[in-house]
Amino acid sequence: MAAALTRHNVPLRPHMKTAKSIDVARLALEGQPGGITVSTLAEAEYFAAHDLTDILYAVGIVPQKLDQVAKLNDAGADVIVLTDDLDAAGAIATHPRPPRTLIEVDTGESRGGVSPDDDALLAIADRLGVNLAGVMTHAGHSYAGRSVADVARIAEAERSGVVHAADRLRAAGYPAPIVSMGSSPTALHAVSFEGVTEVRAGVYMFGDLFQAEIFTHAINDIAVTVLTSVIGRRPGKLLVDAGGLALSKDRSTEAAPRDYGFGLVLDRMGQRTLGEAIVRRAYQEHGVIELDPGYQMALPIGGRLRIAPNHTCMTAAAHDRYYVVDGGDDVVAVWPRVNGW
């Protein structure tokens, strides 16, 4: 990811919402300016305590969280917040210690943000006053792309939309030093980042089955799997002790070219020696694996398998640490992560 963006001379502000780990952050920041993105203030507090202080909190701010942001900034952090709401902008502007703020722009996802041409863009800028630091957008709808060309087209709409919003602000006399965009697919496959000052991406650090389906990485590059044990055997099926809580019940691949159920089953070394064995059903603590008829394997009760997740962000959220292996099955490190809000 860093190499892809270096070719465009645009810095990466890695989104830590997937990994939530200082050890992963240090890897992601190699060769980068040092700014990160977070999705919770718990993450902001955690990373600030590890001396990562340039932080974009990329979820719309609410007035009751401004004191917490101010406390972090008073302690040496530089937490930038986000809004697309006129009343929230007013709360920011009237706070005793207002943070730098970006206006969220909607460039096609229709989740949060104002349209680049909406009059609200200028009204929010006026309300923020000197606290305005620029604009940001997120092309989450890039996940609907089914070819590199699809993703590249969405990336250009993302880029042109947020740059247009920044140009409108500047033409009206408002500052827009930060022009932030990004998702893992658009970060990798955009043709141009002209006018963009930083790119945010996060899921690429670990990868998952869905991202492999939409050309973010190869399926063999998925870095996070869930280790599980066989607890039952039936003809053509295995019962394991990883269910919905360990894997999540995200079914994102259901709408992708290849449906992996609740996860693709790998052997204990993380290799695809079981063919297309998938977790077909996920109960709270139980998973039911449907074996590939061409790759039947006799595993004892207690035999170990690994499961590649549909959506690594959701799967990792169920766990409080990563057990790191490096080409084998010996644990070479344990990396803690932060959870909660």
N, C-alpha and C positions, 0 to 999 in steps of 0.2 A: 504493500500500500504506500509506504513512504517513497519507494523508488518510483512508483507510478506518478505520484504527485510532484516529485522532484523534477521529473521531465517537463512538467508544466510550470515550474518555478512558483508553486503555491504551497504554503505550509499546511501541515496536518495538525488539527487540534483533535486528537483521538478521543472518542466517546467511551468513557469507562463504565457505562451502564451495563455492559455485558459482563466484563471481567470483575469489576469492583475490587481490584487487587493492586496493591502498590508494586508487587513484583512484576505483574504484567504491564503496568503503566511504565515502569522503567525500560522495559523492552520496547514498548510502542513509541517511546519518546526519543529513542536513540537517533541523533541527527536532526531532531525537531526543536523548535524554539522553546517548548516547555509548557505551553498552554494545554489544558485538558477540558473536556466536557463531562458533565455529570447530570444525572436525572433525579437525584434526591439531595437534600441538604445533609443527610447522614454521610453520603459520599463526599460532599464538599468538606465536611469537618474531618473526615478520615484522611483525605488526601492532603488537606492543609496541614494536618498534624505530621505528615510525612514530607513537608517542605515543598509540596506542589501547590503553589498559591495562585497561579493564573487560571481561574476556573470560570467556565460558562455554565450556569445552571439553566439547562435548556428545557425547562418546563415553565409554563406561565406562572408568574409570581402572584401570590395573594397577599393582601396587606398584613395578615397576622404572621407571616414569615419574614417580614422586613427587619424586625428586631434581631432575629437569628442571623440574617445576612450581615447586618451592621456589626454584630458581635464578632463574626468571623473576620470582617474587613478591619475592624479596630485592632484585631490581634495580628494583622499583617497579611491577610489574604486579599485578593482582588477578585471578588465574586461578582460577575456580571449577571444580571437577571434579564428576564424576557417578559414582554407583554404584547397583547393585541387589543387591549381594552382601555377605553378612555378613563373610566373611573379608577382602574388600577394605576394608570399613569399618574393620575392626580394624587393617589396615596403615596406613590414613590416620590413625587416632586415635593410633597409637604412633609416627608419623613425627616427627622432631625439629621440623619446621616444617610442620605439617599445613595444607592449604588448606581454605577453605570448600567445603562439599560439598552437592550436591543428591541426593536419592533419586529414581531414575527410576521412574516409575509407568506401568504398561501399561494403556492405556485402549482397547484393541481391536486394535492392530496385531499383537500377539503376537511381537514381535521382541525387545525388551529391556524390563526393568522388572518390578516386582512389582504385583500386583493392589491396588487401593485398599483392599480389605478383608482382605488377607493379613496374618497375624500377623508376617510377615517385615518389614513396613513399620516396626512399632514396635521390633522387635529391631535392625534396622539403625540406626534413630534412636538407640537406647540405646547402641549400640556407637560411633557417631560422637560422641556427647556434644556438647560445645560447638562442634564443627566443623560441625554440621548447619545448613544455611542455607535449607532448604526442599525443594520437590519440582518435578519437571518431567515433561512427557510430550510425545510426538510422535505425531500421528495420521497416520502414513504410509499407513494404509489409506484415507485420504480420496482417494487416487489411484484407488481402485476406484469412486468415485462417478461416476455418469453423468448427473446433473442437479444443478442448484443446490440443489434440495431434499435430494438425497442428501448432498451435502457439508455442508449446514447441519445435518442430523441427526447426522452424524458429528462435526461441530464441537461440538455440544451434549454428546454423549457424552464427548468429549475434555475439555471444560470441566468438566462435572459430576464426572467421575472424578478429575481432578487436584485440584479444590477439595475433594472429599470426603476425599481422602488428606490434604490439608493440615489439614482440620478434625479428622480423627482424631488427627493428631500433636499439634495444639494441645490437644485435650481430654485427652490423656495427659501434658501438661506439657512438650511439646517445641516448640521454635520452628519456625516456617515462614514467615519473612518473604518468601521468594520462591516464587511459584506461577507456573510458566512453562509455556506450551503453544505449539503452533503448527506449521503447515505452510502453504505458500502458499494452497492452496484453502480451508482452514478459517479462516485469518486474514482472508480476503476475505469469506467467506460466513457466518460465525458470526452468529447473531442477538444473542448476549449474551456478554460476557466478565466477568460478575459473579464476583468472587472471584479473578480472575486479575491478576497484577501485571506481566506482560510477555508479549509474543507474539514468537515466532521464525519467520522465513520467509526464504527465500533465492533459490529458483529464479525467483521473480517478477522479479528484477532484469534478467534476460536473456530469459526465456521460451523456449518450445520448442514443437514440434508437439504433444507429448502434453499439455502444460498448456493449449494452445489447445483441445484436445479436451475437457478437463474444466472449461472455463469460467473459468480463471484470468485469461485475457486473450484478445484477438482475435488471429487468426493473423497479421495484418499488423503486430502489435506485437512480433514476435520481433526481438530486438536483435542477436543473435549469429548470424552465418552463416560458413560456410567458403568461402573463395575458391578456385576450382579452374580448371584449364585443360583444354580438349579435347585429347586425345592420340590419338583414333581415332574413325572414323565408320563406321557400318553402317546399313543400312536400318532406320529406326525406333529406332535406338539411338545413343548416344554413349558413348565411353570417356573417362574423366577421371582425373586424377592425384590424386584424393582417394578413399582406400579406408577400410578399417576403422580404421587408425591415425589418420587425420585426422578421421574422422566418428564413430568408435566403432561397435560392432556392437550397440548397444542397440536392441531392437525393441519398445519400449514401446507404440508405436501399433498393434502387431499386435492387441492386445486392446481397442483403442479403436474407436469407430464408424468412423473412417477410418484405413486402414492406409497409412502413407507410406513403407513399405519402410525404407531406411536414410537417408531424407531427401527433402525436397521441393526441387525444382530451381527456382531463380529466375534472372533475368537478371543481368548484371554490376552493375546498379544496385539489385539486391535486389527487383525488382518481379516480380509473377506474370504475366509475359507468355508463359510456356511452358505455361500450363494446368496439367494434372495430371502433368507430367513428374516421375518419382521415380527415386531411386537404387534399382534393383531388386536388384543384387548388389554386395557389397563384399568385395574381396580386400584383401591387406595394403596395397598402394599404388595399387590400381586400383578405380574405381567404374564400374559399368555403369548408364547412365541409359536408362530406357525412356521414349521420348517420347510425348506425348499426340498421337494421330493428328490431332486438330483444330488443333494448334498446331505443325506442323512448322516448324523454323527451320534455315536453312543457316548453320552456324557453321564457320569455318575451324579447322584445327589451330592450337592456341594461343589460340583464342577463350576468353573468360573467362565463368564462371558462378559463382553463389553457391548454397550448399546450406544450407537451414534444417534444424537437427538435431532428431532425436526427443527426445533428452535432453541438454540443453545442459550440464549438470554433467559428464557423461561426455565429451562432445565437447571442451569447453574444457580438460579435463584433459590432453589430448594436446599442448597448445600452451603456450608460455612468455610470450606477450604478445598484446595486442589491438591491431589497427590500427583506429583510430577514424575514422569518416567521419560527416559531418553533412549529409545531404541530397544528397550527390554521391558522386563516387568519389575525391576528393582526400583523402589521409590527413592529418588535422588534428592527430593526437596518436598516440603509441604508449604504451600502458599495460602495464607489466610485471606478471606475476603470480607467485605462489609455488607451487611444486609439491613433491611428496615429503612425507615424514613427519618 
